[in-house]
Amino acid sequence: MTLQSALSSHANGRARSLEERTVVIGLFDAYAGLLTERQRTFVRMYYHDDLSLGEIAERRRITRQAVFDTLRRAVAEMERLEEHLGVAVARARIERVRARLAALEGEAARLASRNADLEPFRHALEALRTNL
């Protein structure tokens, strides 16, 4: 879903899908430092604080169109950065690997409680976790 379709799907701008919000917040976590202060503020207000375009416009004393344009540019810039750098995708992959490692460590602990010799396996898992 594009930002344009998400923002214009309802007049108050609140009909944002969870998937879109999650993607934008992930991009924001990776690239917020590369946005302007205004863009960071508007993305936080819209995606984190769940304010509508009208609410942001009222608080900032600007038009809804100005809010929309700033959000559109911010998301486009983060998408462009992600296309070239892939930081958000890499972070998500690392988190999935960490979750899998935690599950393996739990299984190793369960097997070790049955007196299985898993010490080499546990050391290998610890080395993987350390290197992430």
N, C-alpha and C positions, 0 to 999 in steps of 0.2 A: 504494500500500500504506500502510495506516495504521500508526502506531506500535504500537497495540494488537495488530494482527494480526502484525506483525513480531516483537514481543517474545514473544508467546505461541505462535508457531509451533513452537518447540522449547523443551524444558524449560530448557536452559541459556542461552537468549536469543541464541545465536550465529547463528541462521539469519536474518540481515539481508541483504536484497538489496543489490546494488551500487547500484542505482538509488536506493533509499531512503537509503542511507548518503550518496551524493553529494548528494542534495537537502538532507538535514539538515546536512551539513557546509557546503554553500553558504549555507544560512540562518544557520548559526552564524557564518560569516565576516562576514556582513552585520549580525547583530544580537546578537552575544555581549555587547557592552557594555551591552545593555539587560536582560540576565538577571541574576539574583542570583548571587553568588559560588558558592553551592552548586549551582545549576543549571549554571553554566559548568563547574564541576569534573566533575559527573556526565556531562555531554555529552561533554567531552574524554575521560574515562575510557571511556565506552561506545563512542563513534563514532570517536575518534582512536586510542585505545590498544587498542581491541577487547577490552575486559574484559567478562565476562558480568555479569549482574545479581548473581549470587551472589558473584563476585569483588569487585565494588564494595561490596556489603553487608558482606562480611567485612572488607575494608580499613577501611571507615568505621564498623564495629561497629553497623550498623543492619540492619533487615529488607530482604529483597529487594523486598517490597511498597513500602517507603519509597523505594527506588531507582527502582522502576518509576514510582511516582506523581510523583516529581521529574522524571524524564525526560519523562513524558507531559505534565506542565504546561509544561516548557521548550519542547518541540517545538510544543505548541499555541500558546504565546505567540509563538514565532517565526513560525509559520504565520499567526497573526492580524496580526502586524506586516507581514509580506510582503503579505498581502491588501490592507492599507491603504496601504502605502508603496511596495511594488514594487522595493525596492533590489536584491535578489538577482537578479531578472529583468533589471533594467537593467544590472547588472554583467556578466551573462552575454552580453547583447546587445553591450555594448561590447567584450568579449573576442572575440566572433565578428567584429565589424567590424575590430578590430586584426589578427586573423589574415588576413582578406581583404585588408586594406591591405598586409600584409607580402608576401602572394602577388603582388599587383599590382606592388609595388616590385621584387620579384625578376624578374617578367616585363619590367618597364620596363628594368631593368639588362641583361637578356638582349638585348632589342631594341636598346638603345643601343649594345651591343657590335657590332652590325651597322651602325653609323653612322647609325641612324635619329635624326631630330631629335625627341627626346622631352622636351626640357627643360621645356616648359610643363606637360606631363603629370606629370613628376616633381615640379615645384613644387606642383602641385595636390594630389598625394598627400602631400607633406610638410606642407602646410597642414592637410589633414584629420587627419593623425596628431597634429599639434600641438594641435588643437582637441578631441581626445578626452579 
